[in-house]
């Protein structure tokens, strides 16, 4: 679970305008942070299958958001992918 300070910092890093909280960039970056935290949890607790299922759901949600962003706004996608060190799988 992301703390409020981590969440606001993440939003501040990728927001498009001052009141931006729902753009694809913000959603992808928040999902990425949650995925990173959950992945580190699963390294310690390998048999936690309920969290693993949630992780897979978050990864697929992020992939769908990335596909949308790449299709509609390729320049914004490229900037975000570079900022978050994400690569699209073929």
Secondary structure, 3 states (H helix, E strand, C coil): CCCHHHHHHHHHHHCCCCCCCCCHHHHHHHHHHHHHHHHHHHHHCCCCHHHHHHHHHHHHHHHHHHHHHHHHCHHHHHHHHHHHCCCCCC
